[in-house]
Protein backbone atom coordinates (compact mmCIF):
# COMPACT_ATOMS: atom_id res chain seq x y z
CA UNK A 1 0.00 0.00 0.00
CA UNK A 2 2.86 2.39 0.84
CA UNK A 3 4.61 1.74 -2.51
CA UNK A 4 1.36 2.32 -4.39
CA UNK A 5 0.78 5.61 -2.53
CA UNK A 6 4.33 6.92 -3.19
CA UNK A 7 4.12 6.08 -6.91
CA UNK A 8 0.84 7.96 -7.21
CA UNK A 9 2.27 10.99 -5.38
CA UNK A 10 5.37 11.27 -7.58
CA UNK A 11 3.27 10.95 -10.73
CA UNK A 12 1.35 14.10 -9.74
CA UNK A 13 4.43 16.39 -10.05
CA UNK A 14 4.98 16.32 -13.86
CA UNK A 15 1.23 16.41 -14.43
CA UNK A 16 0.89 19.59 -12.35
CA UNK A 17 3.78 21.28 -14.22
CA UNK A 18 2.14 20.36 -17.53
CA UNK A 19 -1.17 21.83 -16.38
CA UNK A 20 0.48 25.12 -15.34
CA UNK A 21 2.28 25.38 -18.71
CA UNK A 22 -0.87 24.66 -20.70
CA UNK A 23 -3.05 27.00 -18.64
CA UNK A 24 -0.52 29.85 -18.79
CA UNK A 25 -0.16 29.48 -22.57
CA UNK A 26 -3.90 29.35 -23.25
CA UNK A 27 -4.56 32.44 -21.11
CA UNK A 28 -1.91 34.43 -23.01
CA UNK A 29 -3.35 33.32 -26.35
CA UNK A 30 -6.55 35.27 -25.61
CA UNK A 31 -6.66 38.70 -27.30
CA UNK A 32 -5.67 41.69 -25.22
CA UNK A 33 -3.77 41.87 -21.96
CA UNK A 34 -3.90 43.50 -18.53
CA UNK A 35 -2.82 46.90 -19.89
CA UNK A 36 -5.49 46.85 -22.61
CA UNK A 37 -8.14 45.66 -20.15
CA UNK A 38 -7.38 48.46 -17.68
CA UNK A 39 -7.32 51.19 -20.34
CA UNK A 40 -10.22 49.88 -22.41
CA UNK A 41 -12.57 52.65 -21.31
CA UNK A 42 -9.94 55.39 -21.16
CA UNK A 43 -10.13 57.37 -24.39
CA UNK A 44 -7.14 59.55 -23.41
CA UNK A 45 -4.78 56.63 -22.80
CA UNK A 46 -1.80 56.98 -25.14
CA UNK A 47 0.22 54.21 -26.73
CA UNK A 48 3.14 55.24 -24.49
CA UNK A 49 1.05 54.81 -21.36
CA UNK A 50 -0.07 51.37 -22.53
CA UNK A 51 3.52 50.33 -23.22
CA UNK A 52 4.68 51.53 -19.80
CA UNK A 53 1.90 49.52 -18.20
CA UNK A 54 2.89 46.46 -20.24
CA UNK A 55 6.50 46.77 -19.03
CA UNK A 56 5.31 47.22 -15.45
CA UNK A 57 3.36 43.96 -15.66
CA UNK A 58 6.13 42.18 -17.60
CA UNK A 59 3.74 41.62 -20.51
CA UNK A 60 6.35 42.93 -23.00
CA UNK A 61 8.48 39.82 -22.47
CA UNK A 62 8.08 36.55 -24.43
CA UNK A 63 5.51 34.19 -22.99
CA UNK A 64 8.07 31.55 -22.02
CA UNK A 65 10.02 34.11 -19.96
CA UNK A 66 6.83 35.23 -18.26
CA UNK A 67 6.02 31.59 -17.52
CA UNK A 68 9.40 30.80 -15.94
CA UNK A 69 9.24 34.01 -13.89
CA UNK A 70 5.80 32.99 -12.64
CA UNK A 71 6.92 29.39 -12.02
CA UNK A 72 9.87 30.52 -9.85
CA UNK A 73 7.50 32.55 -7.68
CA UNK A 74 4.92 29.76 -7.57
CA UNK A 75 7.58 27.30 -6.38
CA UNK A 76 7.90 29.46 -3.23
CA UNK A 77 4.07 29.75 -2.97
CA UNK A 78 4.25 33.39 -4.10
CA UNK A 79 1.35 34.08 -6.48
CA UNK A 80 2.50 37.65 -7.16
CA UNK A 81 0.42 40.81 -7.03
CA UNK A 82 -2.95 41.50 -8.65
CA UNK A 83 -2.69 43.83 -11.64
CA UNK A 84 -5.91 45.65 -10.77
CA UNK A 85 -5.06 46.91 -7.26
CA UNK A 86 -1.51 45.73 -6.52
CA UNK A 87 -2.60 43.58 -3.58
CA UNK A 88 -1.01 40.19 -2.95
CA UNK A 89 -2.94 37.48 -4.80
CA UNK A 90 -2.59 35.22 -1.76
CA UNK A 91 -4.32 37.85 0.41
CA UNK A 92 -7.20 38.24 -2.06
CA UNK A 93 -7.69 34.47 -2.19
CA UNK A 94 -7.50 34.01 1.59
CA UNK A 95 -10.03 36.82 2.00
CA UNK A 96 -12.64 35.09 -0.15
CA UNK A 97 -11.82 31.45 0.46
CA UNK A 98 -13.61 30.98 3.82
CA UNK A 99 -17.11 31.78 2.56
CA UNK A 100 -16.67 29.60 -0.54
CA UNK A 101 -15.34 26.72 1.57
CA UNK A 102 -18.20 27.08 4.05
CA UNK A 103 -20.92 27.01 1.39
CA UNK A 104 -19.44 24.14 -0.61
CA UNK A 105 -18.52 21.96 2.36
CA UNK A 106 -22.00 22.39 3.82
CA UNK A 107 -23.63 21.58 0.47
CA UNK A 108 -21.38 18.53 0.00
CA UNK A 109 -22.30 17.34 3.49
CA UNK A 110 -26.01 17.76 2.72
CA UNK A 111 -25.57 15.85 -0.54
CA UNK A 112 -23.82 12.89 1.09
CA UNK A 113 -26.19 12.70 4.06
CA UNK A 114 -29.28 12.65 1.83
CA UNK A 115 -28.22 11.24 -1.56
CA UNK A 116 -26.69 7.94 -0.37
CA UNK A 117 -29.75 6.85 1.70
CA UNK A 118 -32.08 7.93 -1.14
CA UNK A 119 -30.05 5.90 -3.65
CA UNK A 120 -30.07 2.82 -1.42
CA UNK A 121 -33.80 3.01 -0.70
CA UNK A 122 -34.62 3.59 -4.40
CA UNK A 123 -32.53 0.57 -5.41
CA UNK A 124 -33.98 -1.74 -2.77
CA UNK A 125 -37.53 -0.62 -3.61
CA UNK A 126 -37.20 -0.48 -7.39
CA UNK A 127 -40.29 0.75 -9.28
CA UNK A 128 -42.08 1.62 -6.04
CA UNK A 129 -43.84 4.94 -5.47
CA UNK A 130 -40.77 6.18 -3.59
CA UNK A 131 -38.47 5.19 -6.47
CA UNK A 132 -40.66 7.00 -8.99
CA UNK A 133 -40.83 10.09 -6.75
CA UNK A 134 -37.03 10.25 -6.42
CA UNK A 135 -36.69 9.75 -10.19
CA UNK A 136 -38.93 12.77 -10.72
CA UNK A 137 -36.89 14.71 -8.16
CA UNK A 138 -33.68 13.85 -10.05
CA UNK A 139 -35.23 14.95 -13.35
CA UNK A 140 -36.25 18.31 -11.85
CA UNK A 141 -32.85 18.76 -10.16
CA UNK A 142 -30.97 18.17 -13.40
CA UNK A 143 -33.22 20.15 -15.71
CA UNK A 144 -33.89 23.27 -13.62
CA UNK A 145 -31.27 26.02 -14.19
CA UNK A 146 -29.62 26.94 -10.90
CA UNK A 147 -29.85 30.69 -11.48
CA UNK A 148 -33.60 30.41 -12.11
CA UNK A 149 -34.06 28.30 -8.98
CA UNK A 150 -32.02 30.83 -6.96
CA UNK A 151 -34.16 33.73 -8.23
CA UNK A 152 -37.36 31.79 -7.49
CA UNK A 153 -36.24 31.02 -3.93
CA UNK A 154 -35.18 34.65 -3.40
CA UNK A 155 -38.63 35.81 -4.49
CA UNK A 156 -40.50 33.28 -2.34
CA UNK A 157 -38.44 33.23 0.87
CA UNK A 158 -37.05 36.76 0.77
CA UNK A 159 -39.55 39.00 -1.03
CA UNK A 160 -42.89 37.23 -0.70
CA UNK A 161 -42.61 35.62 2.74
CA UNK A 162 -39.69 37.61 4.18
CA UNK A 163 -38.34 34.76 6.29
CA UNK A 164 -34.78 34.52 4.91
CA UNK A 165 -32.17 37.11 3.82
CA UNK A 166 -31.51 37.15 0.09
CA UNK A 167 -28.01 38.57 -0.33
CA UNK A 168 -24.56 38.72 1.21
CA UNK A 169 -23.07 36.55 3.93
CA UNK A 170 -24.27 38.57 6.92
CA UNK A 171 -26.51 41.52 7.79
CA UNK A 172 -25.23 45.03 7.09
CA UNK A 173 -25.19 46.01 10.75
CA UNK A 174 -24.13 43.29 13.20
CA UNK A 175 -22.90 45.61 15.94
CA UNK A 176 -24.34 44.65 19.28
CA UNK A 177 -24.99 41.07 18.19
CA UNK A 178 -24.15 38.36 20.69
CA UNK A 179 -22.17 35.36 19.44
CA UNK A 180 -25.36 33.32 19.20
CA UNK A 181 -27.19 36.06 17.27
CA UNK A 182 -24.23 36.39 14.89
CA UNK A 183 -24.17 32.63 14.26
CA UNK A 184 -27.92 32.56 13.62
CA UNK A 185 -27.60 35.52 11.24
CA UNK A 186 -24.80 33.75 9.34
CA UNK A 187 -26.80 30.51 9.20
CA UNK A 188 -29.86 32.31 7.80
CA UNK A 189 -27.74 33.88 5.05
CA UNK A 190 -26.31 30.46 4.14
CA UNK A 191 -29.58 28.52 3.85
CA UNK A 192 -30.49 29.50 0.28
CA UNK A 193 -26.94 29.41 -1.23
CA UNK A 194 -26.26 25.99 0.34
CA UNK A 195 -29.58 24.60 -0.90
CA UNK A 196 -29.03 25.86 -4.45
CA UNK A 197 -25.46 24.51 -4.45
CA UNK A 198 -26.59 21.12 -3.15
CA UNK A 199 -29.63 20.44 -5.31
CA UNK A 200 -27.73 19.48 -8.48
CA UNK A 201 -25.26 17.26 -6.64
CA UNK A 202 -28.07 15.70 -4.63
CA UNK A 203 -29.83 14.64 -7.81
CA UNK A 204 -26.66 13.29 -9.39
CA UNK A 205 -25.27 11.41 -6.39
CA UNK A 206 -28.60 9.77 -5.57
CA UNK A 207 -28.94 8.56 -9.16
CA UNK A 208 -25.36 7.22 -9.23
CA UNK A 209 -25.94 5.46 -5.92
CA UNK A 210 -29.18 3.88 -7.13
CA UNK A 211 -27.67 2.60 -10.39
CA UNK A 212 -24.56 1.25 -8.66
CA UNK A 213 -26.64 -0.55 -6.02
CA UNK A 214 -28.86 -2.12 -8.70
CA UNK A 215 -25.80 -3.31 -10.61
CA UNK A 216 -24.16 -4.79 -7.51
CA UNK A 217 -27.34 -6.48 -6.30
CA UNK A 218 -27.47 -8.46 -9.57
CA UNK A 219 -24.07 -10.05 -8.91
CA UNK A 220 -23.66 -13.73 -8.05
CA UNK A 221 -22.07 -13.14 -4.65
CA UNK A 222 -25.20 -11.25 -3.52
CA UNK A 223 -27.34 -14.24 -4.52
CA UNK A 224 -24.91 -16.49 -2.65
CA UNK A 225 -25.12 -14.33 0.48
CA UNK A 226 -28.91 -14.51 0.38
CA UNK A 227 -28.80 -18.25 -0.24
CA UNK A 228 -26.69 -18.66 2.92
CA UNK A 229 -29.58 -17.21 4.90
CA UNK A 230 -28.02 -13.83 5.73
CA UNK A 231 -30.47 -11.09 6.67
CA UNK A 232 -31.40 -8.55 4.00
CA UNK A 233 -29.79 -5.72 5.99
CA UNK A 234 -26.50 -7.65 6.17
CA UNK A 235 -26.60 -8.37 2.43
CA UNK A 236 -27.30 -4.75 1.54
CA UNK A 237 -25.23 -2.79 4.04
CA UNK A 238 -22.28 -5.17 4.51
CA UNK A 239 -21.84 -6.79 1.09
CA UNK A 240 -23.55 -4.63 -1.55
CA UNK A 241 -23.01 -1.12 -0.21
CA UNK A 242 -19.23 -1.33 0.01
CA UNK A 243 -18.85 -2.21 -3.69
CA UNK A 244 -21.57 0.19 -4.79
CA UNK A 245 -19.70 3.08 -3.14
CA UNK A 246 -16.57 2.67 -5.30
CA UNK A 247 -17.77 4.66 -8.35
CA UNK A 248 -19.23 7.24 -5.95
CA UNK A 249 -15.76 7.62 -4.36
CA UNK A 250 -14.39 8.63 -7.78
CA UNK A 251 -17.12 11.23 -8.32
CA UNK A 252 -16.62 12.53 -4.80
CA UNK A 253 -12.89 12.92 -5.46
CA UNK A 254 -13.60 14.93 -8.61
CA UNK A 255 -15.88 17.20 -6.56
CA UNK A 256 -12.94 18.45 -4.46
CA UNK A 257 -11.91 21.35 -6.81
CA UNK A 258 -15.44 22.75 -6.71
CA UNK A 259 -15.07 23.18 -2.96
CA UNK A 260 -12.62 26.07 -3.47
CA UNK A 261 -13.58 27.03 -7.02
CA UNK A 262 -16.93 28.48 -6.07
CA UNK A 263 -19.91 28.93 -8.37
CA UNK A 264 -19.94 32.14 -10.39
CA UNK A 265 -23.70 32.22 -11.03
CA UNK A 266 -24.70 31.32 -7.47
CA UNK A 267 -22.29 33.84 -5.91
CA UNK A 268 -23.43 36.56 -8.32
CA UNK A 269 -27.15 35.96 -7.71
CA UNK A 270 -26.76 35.97 -3.92
CA UNK A 271 -24.20 38.82 -3.88
CA UNK A 272 -21.47 36.73 -2.23
CA UNK A 273 -17.84 37.72 -2.81
CA UNK A 274 -16.37 34.25 -3.14
CA UNK A 275 -13.78 32.52 -5.28
CA UNK A 276 -16.10 32.10 -8.24
CA UNK A 277 -16.66 35.84 -8.65
CA UNK A 278 -12.95 36.52 -8.11
CA UNK A 279 -12.01 34.11 -10.91
CA UNK A 280 -14.65 35.64 -13.21
CA UNK A 281 -13.36 39.16 -12.60
CA UNK A 282 -9.73 38.07 -13.06
CA UNK A 283 -10.38 36.41 -16.43
CA UNK A 284 -12.23 39.40 -17.86
CA UNK A 285 -9.60 41.87 -16.62
CA UNK A 286 -6.75 39.65 -17.92
CA UNK A 287 -5.33 39.51 -14.39
CA UNK A 288 -3.11 36.51 -15.04
CA UNK A 289 -1.66 36.32 -11.54
CA UNK A 290 -5.07 36.11 -9.85
CA UNK A 291 -6.44 33.67 -12.44
CA UNK A 292 -3.42 31.38 -12.15
CA UNK A 293 -3.48 31.73 -8.37
CA UNK A 294 -6.98 30.21 -8.38
CA UNK A 295 -6.68 27.84 -11.34
CA UNK A 296 -3.47 26.04 -10.35
CA UNK A 297 -4.57 25.16 -6.78
CA UNK A 298 -7.89 23.99 -8.28
CA UNK A 299 -5.96 21.76 -10.69
CA UNK A 300 -3.83 20.49 -7.80
CA UNK A 301 -7.02 19.70 -5.90
CA UNK A 302 -8.37 17.82 -8.94
CA UNK A 303 -5.28 15.63 -8.86
CA UNK A 304 -5.58 15.32 -5.09
CA UNK A 305 -9.19 14.25 -5.55
CA UNK A 306 -8.11 11.58 -8.04
CA UNK A 307 -5.35 10.52 -5.66
CA UNK A 308 -7.78 10.19 -2.74
CA UNK A 309 -10.16 8.28 -4.99
CA UNK A 310 -7.34 5.88 -5.92
CA UNK A 311 -6.47 5.42 -2.25
CA UNK A 312 -10.15 4.83 -1.51
CA UNK A 313 -10.25 2.21 -4.27
CA UNK A 314 -7.12 0.54 -2.86
CA UNK A 315 -8.63 0.42 0.62
CA UNK A 316 -11.95 -0.91 -0.66
CA UNK A 317 -10.45 -3.38 -3.14
CA UNK A 318 -6.98 -4.84 -2.32
CA UNK A 319 -6.54 -5.95 -5.96
CA UNK A 320 -6.01 -2.29 -6.97
CA UNK A 321 -2.76 -2.13 -4.96
CA UNK A 322 -1.16 -4.79 -7.16
CA UNK A 323 -1.40 -2.73 -10.34
C-alpha positions as CSV (number, residue, x, y, z in Angstrom):
1,X,0.0,0.0,0.0
2,X,2.9,2.4,0.8
3,X,4.6,1.7,-2.5
4,X,1.4,2.3,-4.4
5,X,0.8,5.6,-2.5
6,X,4.3,6.9,-3.2
7,X,4.1,6.1,-6.9
8,X,0.8,8.0,-7.2
9,X,2.3,11.0,-5.4
10,X,5.4,11.3,-7.6
11,X,3.3,10.9,-10.7
12,X,1.4,14.1,-9.7
13,X,4.4,16.4,-10.0
14,X,5.0,16.3,-13.9
15,X,1.2,16.4,-14.4
16,X,0.9,19.6,-12.3
17,X,3.8,21.3,-14.2
18,X,2.1,20.4,-17.5
19,X,-1.2,21.8,-16.4
20,X,0.5,25.1,-15.3
21,X,2.3,25.4,-18.7
22,X,-0.9,24.7,-20.7
23,X,-3.1,27.0,-18.6
24,X,-0.5,29.9,-18.8
25,X,-0.2,29.5,-22.6
26,X,-3.9,29.3,-23.2
27,X,-4.6,32.4,-21.1
28,X,-1.9,34.4,-23.0
29,X,-3.4,33.3,-26.4
30,X,-6.5,35.3,-25.6
31,X,-6.7,38.7,-27.3
32,X,-5.7,41.7,-25.2
33,X,-3.8,41.9,-22.0
34,X,-3.9,43.5,-18.5
35,X,-2.8,46.9,-19.9
36,X,-5.5,46.8,-22.6
37,X,-8.1,45.7,-20.1
38,X,-7.4,48.5,-17.7
39,X,-7.3,51.2,-20.3
40,X,-10.2,49.9,-22.4
41,X,-12.6,52.7,-21.3
42,X,-9.9,55.4,-21.2
43,X,-10.1,57.4,-24.4
44,X,-7.1,59.5,-23.4
45,X,-4.8,56.6,-22.8
46,X,-1.8,57.0,-25.1
47,X,0.2,54.2,-26.7
48,X,3.1,55.2,-24.5
49,X,1.1,54.8,-21.4
50,X,-0.1,51.4,-22.5
51,X,3.5,50.3,-23.2
52,X,4.7,51.5,-19.8
53,X,1.9,49.5,-18.2
54,X,2.9,46.5,-20.2
55,X,6.5,46.8,-19.0
56,X,5.3,47.2,-15.4
57,X,3.4,44.0,-15.7
58,X,6.1,42.2,-17.6
59,X,3.7,41.6,-20.5
60,X,6.3,42.9,-23.0
61,X,8.5,39.8,-22.5
62,X,8.1,36.6,-24.4
63,X,5.5,34.2,-23.0
64,X,8.1,31.6,-22.0
65,X,10.0,34.1,-20.0
66,X,6.8,35.2,-18.3
67,X,6.0,31.6,-17.5
68,X,9.4,30.8,-15.9
69,X,9.2,34.0,-13.9
70,X,5.8,33.0,-12.6
71,X,6.9,29.4,-12.0
72,X,9.9,30.5,-9.8
73,X,7.5,32.5,-7.7
74,X,4.9,29.8,-7.6
75,X,7.6,27.3,-6.4
76,X,7.9,29.5,-3.2
77,X,4.1,29.8,-3.0
78,X,4.3,33.4,-4.1
79,X,1.3,34.1,-6.5
80,X,2.5,37.6,-7.2
81,X,0.4,40.8,-7.0
82,X,-3.0,41.5,-8.6
83,X,-2.7,43.8,-11.6
84,X,-5.9,45.7,-10.8
85,X,-5.1,46.9,-7.3
86,X,-1.5,45.7,-6.5
87,X,-2.6,43.6,-3.6
88,X,-1.0,40.2,-3.0
89,X,-2.9,37.5,-4.8
90,X,-2.6,35.2,-1.8
91,X,-4.3,37.8,0.4
92,X,-7.2,38.2,-2.1
93,X,-7.7,34.5,-2.2
94,X,-7.5,34.0,1.6
95,X,-10.0,36.8,2.0
96,X,-12.6,35.1,-0.2
97,X,-11.8,31.5,0.5
98,X,-13.6,31.0,3.8
99,X,-17.1,31.8,2.6
100,X,-16.7,29.6,-0.5
101,X,-15.3,26.7,1.6
102,X,-18.2,27.1,4.0
103,X,-20.9,27.0,1.4
104,X,-19.4,24.1,-0.6
105,X,-18.5,22.0,2.4
106,X,-22.0,22.4,3.8
107,X,-23.6,21.6,0.5
108,X,-21.4,18.5,0.0
109,X,-22.3,17.3,3.5
110,X,-26.0,17.8,2.7
111,X,-25.6,15.9,-0.5
112,X,-23.8,12.9,1.1
113,X,-26.2,12.7,4.1
114,X,-29.3,12.6,1.8
115,X,-28.2,11.2,-1.6
116,X,-26.7,7.9,-0.4
117,X,-29.8,6.8,1.7
118,X,-32.1,7.9,-1.1
119,X,-30.1,5.9,-3.7
120,X,-30.1,2.8,-1.4
121,X,-33.8,3.0,-0.7
122,X,-34.6,3.6,-4.4
123,X,-32.5,0.6,-5.4
124,X,-34.0,-1.7,-2.8
125,X,-37.5,-0.6,-3.6
126,X,-37.2,-0.5,-7.4
127,X,-40.3,0.7,-9.3
128,X,-42.1,1.6,-6.0
129,X,-43.8,4.9,-5.5
130,X,-40.8,6.2,-3.6
131,X,-38.5,5.2,-6.5
132,X,-40.7,7.0,-9.0
133,X,-40.8,10.1,-6.8
134,X,-37.0,10.3,-6.4
135,X,-36.7,9.7,-10.2
136,X,-38.9,12.8,-10.7
137,X,-36.9,14.7,-8.2
138,X,-33.7,13.8,-10.0
139,X,-35.2,14.9,-13.3
140,X,-36.2,18.3,-11.9
141,X,-32.9,18.8,-10.2
142,X,-31.0,18.2,-13.4
143,X,-33.2,20.2,-15.7
144,X,-33.9,23.3,-13.6
145,X,-31.3,26.0,-14.2
146,X,-29.6,26.9,-10.9
147,X,-29.8,30.7,-11.5
148,X,-33.6,30.4,-12.1
149,X,-34.1,28.3,-9.0
150,X,-32.0,30.8,-7.0
151,X,-34.2,33.7,-8.2
152,X,-37.4,31.8,-7.5
153,X,-36.2,31.0,-3.9
154,X,-35.2,34.6,-3.4
155,X,-38.6,35.8,-4.5
156,X,-40.5,33.3,-2.3
157,X,-38.4,33.2,0.9
158,X,-37.0,36.8,0.8
159,X,-39.5,39.0,-1.0
160,X,-42.9,37.2,-0.7
161,X,-42.6,35.6,2.7
162,X,-39.7,37.6,4.2
163,X,-38.3,34.8,6.3
164,X,-34.8,34.5,4.9
165,X,-32.2,37.1,3.8
166,X,-31.5,37.2,0.1
167,X,-28.0,38.6,-0.3
168,X,-24.6,38.7,1.2
169,X,-23.1,36.5,3.9
170,X,-24.3,38.6,6.9
171,X,-26.5,41.5,7.8
172,X,-25.2,45.0,7.1
173,X,-25.2,46.0,10.7
174,X,-24.1,43.3,13.2
175,X,-22.9,45.6,15.9
176,X,-24.3,44.6,19.3
177,X,-25.0,41.1,18.2
178,X,-24.1,38.4,20.7
179,X,-22.2,35.4,19.4
180,X,-25.4,33.3,19.2
181,X,-27.2,36.1,17.3
182,X,-24.2,36.4,14.9
183,X,-24.2,32.6,14.3
184,X,-27.9,32.6,13.6
185,X,-27.6,35.5,11.2
186,X,-24.8,33.8,9.3
187,X,-26.8,30.5,9.2
188,X,-29.9,32.3,7.8
189,X,-27.7,33.9,5.0
190,X,-26.3,30.5,4.1
191,X,-29.6,28.5,3.9
192,X,-30.5,29.5,0.3
193,X,-26.9,29.4,-1.2
194,X,-26.3,26.0,0.3
195,X,-29.6,24.6,-0.9
196,X,-29.0,25.9,-4.5
197,X,-25.5,24.5,-4.5
198,X,-26.6,21.1,-3.1
199,X,-29.6,20.4,-5.3
200,X,-27.7,19.5,-8.5
201,X,-25.3,17.3,-6.6
202,X,-28.1,15.7,-4.6
203,X,-29.8,14.6,-7.8
204,X,-26.7,13.3,-9.4
205,X,-25.3,11.4,-6.4
206,X,-28.6,9.8,-5.6
207,X,-28.9,8.6,-9.2
208,X,-25.4,7.2,-9.2
209,X,-25.9,5.5,-5.9
210,X,-29.2,3.9,-7.1
211,X,-27.7,2.6,-10.4
212,X,-24.6,1.3,-8.7
213,X,-26.6,-0.5,-6.0
214,X,-28.9,-2.1,-8.7
215,X,-25.8,-3.3,-10.6
216,X,-24.2,-4.8,-7.5
217,X,-27.3,-6.5,-6.3
218,X,-27.5,-8.5,-9.6
219,X,-24.1,-10.0,-8.9
220,X,-23.7,-13.7,-8.0
221,X,-22.1,-13.1,-4.6
222,X,-25.2,-11.3,-3.5
223,X,-27.3,-14.2,-4.5
224,X,-24.9,-16.5,-2.7
225,X,-25.1,-14.3,0.5
226,X,-28.9,-14.5,0.4
227,X,-28.8,-18.3,-0.2
228,X,-26.7,-18.7,2.9
229,X,-29.6,-17.2,4.9
230,X,-28.0,-13.8,5.7
231,X,-30.5,-11.1,6.7
232,X,-31.4,-8.6,4.0
233,X,-29.8,-5.7,6.0
234,X,-26.5,-7.7,6.2
235,X,-26.6,-8.4,2.4
236,X,-27.3,-4.7,1.5
237,X,-25.2,-2.8,4.0
238,X,-22.3,-5.2,4.5
239,X,-21.8,-6.8,1.1
240,X,-23.6,-4.6,-1.6
241,X,-23.0,-1.1,-0.2
242,X,-19.2,-1.3,0.0
243,X,-18.9,-2.2,-3.7
244,X,-21.6,0.2,-4.8
245,X,-19.7,3.1,-3.1
246,X,-16.6,2.7,-5.3
247,X,-17.8,4.7,-8.4
248,X,-19.2,7.2,-5.9
249,X,-15.8,7.6,-4.4
250,X,-14.4,8.6,-7.8
251,X,-17.1,11.2,-8.3
252,X,-16.6,12.5,-4.8
253,X,-12.9,12.9,-5.5
254,X,-13.6,14.9,-8.6
255,X,-15.9,17.2,-6.6
256,X,-12.9,18.5,-4.5
257,X,-11.9,21.3,-6.8
258,X,-15.4,22.8,-6.7
259,X,-15.1,23.2,-3.0
260,X,-12.6,26.1,-3.5
261,X,-13.6,27.0,-7.0
262,X,-16.9,28.5,-6.1
263,X,-19.9,28.9,-8.4
264,X,-19.9,32.1,-10.4
265,X,-23.7,32.2,-11.0
266,X,-24.7,31.3,-7.5
267,X,-22.3,33.8,-5.9
268,X,-23.4,36.6,-8.3
269,X,-27.1,36.0,-7.7
270,X,-26.8,36.0,-3.9
271,X,-24.2,38.8,-3.9
272,X,-21.5,36.7,-2.2
273,X,-17.8,37.7,-2.8
274,X,-16.4,34.3,-3.1
275,X,-13.8,32.5,-5.3
276,X,-16.1,32.1,-8.2
277,X,-16.7,35.8,-8.7
278,X,-13.0,36.5,-8.1
279,X,-12.0,34.1,-10.9
280,X,-14.6,35.6,-13.2
281,X,-13.4,39.2,-12.6
282,X,-9.7,38.1,-13.1
283,X,-10.4,36.4,-16.4
284,X,-12.2,39.4,-17.9
285,X,-9.6,41.9,-16.6
286,X,-6.7,39.6,-17.9
287,X,-5.3,39.5,-14.4
288,X,-3.1,36.5,-15.0
289,X,-1.7,36.3,-11.5
290,X,-5.1,36.1,-9.9
291,X,-6.4,33.7,-12.4
292,X,-3.4,31.4,-12.1
293,X,-3.5,31.7,-8.4
294,X,-7.0,30.2,-8.4
295,X,-6.7,27.8,-11.3
296,X,-3.5,26.0,-10.4
297,X,-4.6,25.2,-6.8
298,X,-7.9,24.0,-8.3
299,X,-6.0,21.8,-10.7
300,X,-3.8,20.5,-7.8
301,X,-7.0,19.7,-5.9
302,X,-8.4,17.8,-8.9
303,X,-5.3,15.6,-8.9
304,X,-5.6,15.3,-5.1
305,X,-9.2,14.3,-5.5
306,X,-8.1,11.6,-8.0
307,X,-5.3,10.5,-5.7
308,X,-7.8,10.2,-2.7
309,X,-10.2,8.3,-5.0
310,X,-7.3,5.9,-5.9
311,X,-6.5,5.4,-2.2
312,X,-10.1,4.8,-1.5
313,X,-10.3,2.2,-4.3
314,X,-7.1,0.5,-2.9
315,X,-8.6,0.4,0.6
316,X,-12.0,-0.9,-0.7
317,X,-10.5,-3.4,-3.1
318,X,-7.0,-4.8,-2.3
319,X,-6.5,-5.9,-6.0
320,X,-6.0,-2.3,-7.0
321,X,-2.8,-2.1,-5.0
322,X,-1.2,-4.8,-7.2
323,X,-1.4,-2.7,-10.3
